[in-house]
Amino acid sequence: MSTTKYPYAFATLTLLFIVSVFINVNVGSINIPFSDIWHSFTNPTLVDKNYQYIITQYRFPKTITSILTGIGLGVSGLLMQTFFRNPLAGPFVLGISSGASLGVALMIMGGSLLGISSFLHYFSIPLAACLGAFLVLSVVMISAKKIKNILSILIIGLMFGSFTTAMISILSYFSTATELQQYIFWSFGSLSNLQWSEIALLTAIVSFSCFGLLFIIKPLDALLLGENYAKSLGISISKTQTFIFIITSLLTGSITAFVGPIAFIGLAIPHISKLIFTTSNHRILIPAVAIIGALVMLWCDTISHIPLSGKNLPINAITSLLGAPVVIWLLLFKSNRIHS
């Protein structure tokens, strides 16, 4: 895609985004007319009180959570793929999400065993997830400095995933039925359970992280050509790496904590963005990944809430069902282009 077409692509995606927001708010067990959705933001007095309550206290918070989740996971995946220069890198593959899950498991199921009290109320789970993600990613980054083989680093990330799965299984064995049920429901993933205070915290984390990326666009572009090239431009590799893993752990940890482990979004969204915009320039890719990630999560959430015997499907199942074929198709598409 030529640079002159980027504004048109972003304008089209923005229009699709606005339409997707209205559709996402509209879909649910109770049919709310689009006019009432529009009036709920422009003139709430014209809307039925029950509709207004559903929109402002349930559906709109869910929509905002979907947008933040898509942005955060998409950006995290882009950072990981840029740093490791590997198309299969992502929060799940590198064990970051597994570390966040272990942190939450320790807080929910290991609290009574370890004498941990949830003194931070709902902020305790995001804190535990961020610390878990930060710990795993720190080990992966230290390994990256000592082991130059990228494949070995990815294997280390997968081994951390296996390790955390084993630890969670042990915690599950000793936990109470209530604790186990709480963790299982959390692991299914849900965009519908956040209060406005939690959304405000998640918004602050995602906004702060994305704003920080403005200062490392040049280093990110340089890393795609190798560390030696980046060093020749006077870029500090260690500072850039530290910045990347702090942002990634914040985004992945907080999102995993609030909505559960969401699969394939961080892996698939950067590929879709590069396929649409055909560029490796992070000045274009970062906003592209953000809006496409938000779009995909909005539609995944919309599909999960289409009435099905009065039940909603787990969001993690929808992202996996849609994301896995996309990644397989992208890999086959790239392979065919290379051999053609």
C-alpha positions as CSV (number, residue, x, y, z in Angstrom):
1,M,0.0,0.0,0.0
2,S,1.4,3.4,-0.9
3,T,1.8,6.0,1.7
4,T,-0.9,8.2,0.1
5,K,-3.5,5.5,0.7
6,Y,-2.8,5.3,4.5
7,P,-5.3,8.1,5.4
8,Y,-8.0,6.3,3.4
9,A,-7.3,3.0,5.1
10,F,-7.4,4.6,8.5
11,A,-10.6,6.5,7.7
12,T,-12.3,3.2,6.6
13,L,-11.1,1.4,9.7
14,T,-12.4,4.3,11.8
15,L,-15.8,4.2,10.1
16,L,-15.9,0.4,10.7
17,F,-14.9,1.0,14.3
18,I,-17.8,3.4,14.9
19,V,-20.3,1.0,13.3
20,S,-18.9,-1.9,15.3
21,V,-19.3,0.0,18.6
22,F,-23.0,0.6,17.9
23,I,-23.6,-3.0,16.9
24,N,-21.7,-4.3,19.9
25,V,-23.8,-2.2,22.3
26,N,-27.0,-3.3,20.4
27,V,-26.5,-7.0,20.6
28,G,-27.7,-8.8,23.6
29,S,-30.6,-10.8,25.1
30,I,-32.7,-7.6,25.1
31,N,-33.1,-5.8,21.8
32,I,-32.4,-2.0,22.2
33,P,-33.1,0.2,19.2
34,F,-30.1,2.1,17.7
35,S,-32.0,5.3,18.2
36,D,-32.1,4.7,22.0
37,I,-28.3,3.9,21.9
38,W,-27.6,7.2,20.2
39,H,-29.9,9.1,22.5
40,S,-28.3,7.5,25.6
41,F,-25.1,9.5,24.7
42,T,-26.7,12.6,23.3
43,N,-29.9,13.1,25.2
44,P,-30.5,10.5,27.9
45,T,-33.9,11.9,28.9
46,L,-35.4,10.5,25.7
47,V,-34.4,6.9,26.6
48,D,-36.3,4.5,28.8
49,K,-34.6,4.2,32.2
50,N,-34.2,0.5,32.0
51,Y,-32.5,0.8,28.6
52,Q,-30.4,3.6,29.9
53,Y,-29.2,1.5,32.8
54,I,-28.4,-1.5,30.6
55,I,-26.4,0.6,28.2
56,T,-24.4,2.6,30.7
57,Q,-23.9,0.0,33.4
58,Y,-23.5,-3.1,31.3
59,R,-23.1,-2.9,27.6
60,F,-21.0,0.3,27.2
61,P,-18.5,-0.8,29.9
62,K,-18.2,-4.1,28.1
63,T,-17.6,-2.3,24.8
64,I,-14.9,-0.1,26.3
65,T,-13.2,-3.2,27.8
66,S,-13.3,-4.9,24.4
67,I,-11.6,-1.9,22.8
68,L,-8.9,-1.6,25.5
69,T,-8.2,-5.4,25.4
70,G,-7.8,-5.4,21.6
71,I,-5.5,-2.4,21.7
72,G,-3.4,-3.7,24.6
73,L,-2.9,-7.3,23.3
74,G,-2.3,-6.1,19.7
75,V,0.4,-3.7,20.8
76,S,2.0,-6.3,23.1
77,G,2.1,-8.8,20.2
78,L,3.7,-6.2,17.9
79,L,6.4,-5.4,20.5
80,M,7.2,-9.0,21.0
81,Q,7.4,-9.8,17.3
82,T,9.6,-6.7,16.7
83,F,12.0,-7.5,19.5
84,F,12.4,-11.2,18.7
85,R,12.1,-10.6,15.0
86,N,9.9,-13.7,14.9
87,P,6.3,-13.8,13.5
88,L,5.3,-16.4,16.1
89,A,6.3,-14.3,19.1
90,G,3.5,-13.1,21.4
91,P,2.4,-12.8,25.0
92,F,1.1,-16.4,25.1
93,V,4.0,-18.0,23.2
94,L,6.6,-16.3,25.4
95,G,4.9,-17.3,28.6
96,I,3.9,-13.8,29.7
97,S,0.2,-14.6,29.9
98,S,1.0,-17.8,31.7
99,G,3.0,-15.8,34.3
100,A,0.0,-13.5,34.7
101,S,-2.3,-16.5,35.1
102,L,0.0,-18.0,37.8
103,G,0.0,-14.7,39.7
104,V,-3.8,-14.6,39.7
105,A,-3.9,-18.3,40.7
106,L,-1.6,-17.6,43.6
107,M,-3.8,-14.7,44.7
108,I,-7.2,-16.6,44.3
109,M,-6.3,-20.2,45.1
110,G,-3.0,-19.8,47.0
111,G,-4.1,-16.9,49.3
112,S,-5.2,-19.1,52.1
113,L,-2.2,-21.4,51.8
114,L,0.4,-18.6,51.6
115,G,-1.4,-16.4,54.1
116,I,-2.1,-13.7,51.5
117,S,-5.0,-11.4,52.1
118,S,-6.7,-9.4,49.4
119,F,-6.1,-6.1,51.2
120,L,-6.2,-4.3,47.9
121,H,-9.7,-5.4,47.1
122,Y,-10.1,-5.7,43.3
123,F,-6.7,-4.1,42.6
124,S,-5.0,-7.2,44.2
125,I,-5.7,-9.4,41.1
126,P,-4.3,-6.9,38.6
127,L,-1.3,-6.4,40.8
128,A,-0.6,-10.1,41.1
129,A,-1.1,-10.6,37.3
130,C,1.3,-7.8,36.5
131,L,3.9,-9.1,38.9
132,G,3.6,-12.6,37.4
133,A,3.9,-11.3,33.8
134,F,6.8,-9.1,34.8
135,L,8.7,-12.0,36.5
136,V,8.3,-14.3,33.5
137,L,9.2,-11.7,30.9
138,S,12.2,-10.6,33.0
139,V,13.6,-14.2,32.9
140,V,12.9,-14.4,29.2
141,M,14.7,-11.1,28.6
142,I,17.7,-12.2,30.7
143,S,17.8,-15.4,28.7
144,A,17.7,-13.4,25.5
145,K,20.9,-11.6,26.5
146,K,22.7,-14.9,27.3
147,I,21.2,-17.0,24.5
148,K,21.4,-15.5,21.1
149,N,19.4,-18.3,19.5
150,I,15.8,-16.9,19.1
151,L,14.3,-20.4,18.9
152,S,15.8,-21.4,22.2
153,I,14.3,-18.3,23.8
154,L,10.8,-19.2,22.4
155,I,11.3,-22.7,23.8
156,I,12.1,-21.2,27.2
157,G,8.9,-19.2,27.1
158,L,6.9,-22.4,26.2
159,M,8.6,-24.2,29.1
160,F,7.5,-21.4,31.5
161,G,4.0,-22.0,30.2
162,S,4.2,-25.7,31.1
163,F,5.7,-24.8,34.5
164,T,2.9,-22.4,35.4
165,T,0.3,-25.0,34.2
166,A,1.8,-27.5,36.6
167,M,1.8,-25.0,39.5
168,I,-1.8,-24.0,38.8
169,S,-2.7,-27.7,38.9
170,I,-1.1,-28.1,42.3
171,L,-2.8,-25.1,43.6
172,S,-6.1,-26.4,42.2
173,Y,-5.7,-29.6,44.1
174,F,-5.4,-27.9,47.5
175,S,-7.9,-25.1,46.9
176,T,-11.5,-25.0,48.0
177,A,-14.4,-25.4,45.7
178,T,-15.2,-21.7,45.8
179,E,-11.6,-20.7,45.0
180,L,-11.4,-23.2,42.2
181,Q,-14.7,-22.1,40.7
182,Q,-13.6,-18.4,40.9
183,Y,-10.4,-19.2,39.0
184,I,-12.1,-21.3,36.4
185,F,-14.6,-18.6,35.6
186,W,-11.7,-16.1,35.4
187,S,-9.8,-18.4,33.0
188,F,-12.8,-18.5,30.6
189,G,-12.3,-14.8,30.0
190,S,-15.0,-12.2,30.3
191,L,-15.4,-8.6,29.2
192,S,-18.6,-8.0,31.1
193,N,-17.6,-8.0,34.7
194,L,-15.6,-4.7,35.0
195,Q,-16.8,-1.8,37.1
196,W,-16.2,1.8,36.0
197,S,-13.4,2.1,38.6
198,E,-11.6,-0.9,37.1
199,I,-12.2,0.4,33.6
200,A,-10.6,3.7,34.6
201,L,-7.5,1.8,35.9
202,L,-7.2,-0.3,32.7
203,T,-7.7,2.8,30.6
204,A,-4.9,4.6,32.4
205,I,-2.5,1.6,32.0
206,V,-3.2,1.2,28.3
207,S,-3.0,4.9,27.6
208,F,0.2,5.3,29.6
209,S,1.8,2.4,27.8
210,C,0.7,3.5,24.3
211,F,1.9,7.0,25.0
212,G,5.3,5.6,26.0
213,L,5.7,3.9,22.6
214,L,5.9,7.4,21.0
215,F,9.5,7.6,22.4
216,I,10.7,4.3,21.0
217,I,9.3,4.3,17.4
218,K,12.8,4.8,15.9
219,P,14.4,2.1,18.0
220,L,11.6,-0.3,17.1
221,D,12.2,0.3,13.4
222,A,15.9,-0.2,13.9
223,L,15.5,-3.4,15.8
224,L,13.9,-5.0,12.7
225,L,17.2,-4.7,11.0
226,G,19.2,-6.2,13.8
227,E,20.9,-5.1,17.0
228,N,24.1,-4.2,15.3
229,Y,22.3,-1.8,13.0
230,A,20.4,-0.3,15.9
231,K,23.7,0.2,17.8
232,S,25.2,1.9,14.8
233,L,22.4,4.5,15.0
234,G,23.4,5.2,18.6
235,I,20.4,3.4,20.1
236,S,20.8,1.9,23.5
237,I,19.6,-1.7,23.1
238,S,19.4,-2.4,26.9
239,K,17.2,0.7,27.6
240,T,15.0,-0.1,24.6
241,Q,14.6,-3.8,25.7
242,T,13.8,-2.7,29.3
243,F,11.2,-0.2,28.0
244,I,9.7,-2.9,25.8
245,F,9.3,-5.6,28.5
246,I,7.9,-3.1,31.1
247,I,5.2,-2.0,28.6
248,T,4.5,-5.5,27.5
249,S,4.2,-6.8,31.1
250,L,2.0,-3.9,32.1
251,L,-0.4,-4.4,29.2
252,T,-0.5,-8.2,29.2
253,G,-0.6,-8.5,33.0
254,S,-3.4,-5.9,33.6
255,I,-5.6,-7.2,30.7
256,T,-5.1,-10.8,31.7
257,A,-6.1,-9.9,35.2
258,F,-9.2,-8.0,34.4
259,V,-10.6,-10.1,31.5
260,G,-8.8,-13.4,31.8
261,P,-6.3,-15.0,29.3
262,I,-7.3,-14.0,25.8
263,A,-5.7,-16.2,23.2
264,F,-4.4,-15.4,19.6
265,I,-5.2,-11.7,19.6
266,G,-1.6,-10.6,20.4
267,L,-0.3,-13.1,17.8
268,A,-2.8,-12.5,14.9
269,I,-3.5,-8.7,15.0
270,P,0.1,-7.6,14.0
271,H,0.0,-10.0,11.1
272,I,-3.4,-8.7,9.9
273,S,-2.2,-5.1,10.2
274,K,1.0,-5.8,8.2
275,L,-1.1,-7.6,5.6
276,I,-3.4,-4.6,5.2
277,F,-0.9,-1.8,5.4
278,T,2.1,-3.6,3.9
279,T,4.7,-1.7,5.9
280,S,7.1,-2.3,8.8
281,N,7.1,1.4,9.9
282,H,6.0,1.4,13.5
283,R,4.7,5.0,13.1
284,I,2.0,3.4,10.9
285,L,1.8,-0.1,12.5
286,I,1.2,1.0,16.1
287,P,-2.1,2.9,15.4
288,A,-3.0,0.3,12.8
289,V,-2.6,-2.5,15.3
290,A,-4.5,-0.5,17.9
291,I,-7.6,0.1,15.8
292,I,-7.6,-3.4,14.1
293,G,-7.2,-5.0,17.6
294,A,-10.1,-3.0,18.9
295,L,-12.2,-4.0,15.9
296,V,-11.5,-7.7,16.2
297,M,-12.2,-7.8,19.9
298,L,-15.5,-5.9,19.4
299,W,-16.6,-8.5,16.9
300,C,-15.5,-11.4,19.0
301,D,-17.4,-10.0,21.9
302,T,-20.5,-9.3,19.7
303,I,-20.4,-13.0,18.5
304,S,-20.1,-14.3,22.0
305,H,-23.2,-12.3,23.1
306,I,-25.4,-13.4,20.3
307,P,-28.3,-15.0,22.2
308,L,-27.7,-18.8,22.4
309,S,-30.2,-20.5,24.7
310,G,-29.9,-17.5,27.0
311,K,-26.1,-18.1,27.5
312,N,-23.0,-16.2,26.4
313,L,-20.0,-18.0,25.0
314,P,-16.6,-17.5,26.8
315,I,-14.7,-14.8,24.9
316,N,-11.5,-16.9,25.0
317,A,-13.2,-19.6,23.0
318,I,-14.3,-17.1,20.3
319,T,-10.8,-15.6,19.9
320,S,-9.3,-19.0,19.7
321,L,-11.8,-20.3,17.1
322,L,-11.3,-17.2,15.0
323,G,-7.7,-16.5,15.7
324,A,-6.2,-20.0,15.1
325,P,-7.4,-20.3,11.4
326,V,-6.3,-16.7,10.7
327,V,-2.7,-17.4,11.9
328,I,-2.6,-20.7,10.0
329,W,-3.9,-19.0,6.8
330,L,-1.3,-16.1,7.2
331,L,1.6,-18.6,7.7
332,L,0.4,-20.6,4.6
333,F,0.0,-17.3,2.6
334,K,3.5,-16.1,3.5
335,S,4.9,-19.6,2.7
336,N,3.3,-19.6,-0.7
337,R,4.6,-16.1,-1.5
338,I,8.1,-17.2,-0.6
339,H,8.0,-20.3,-2.8
340,S,6.1,-18.8,-5.7
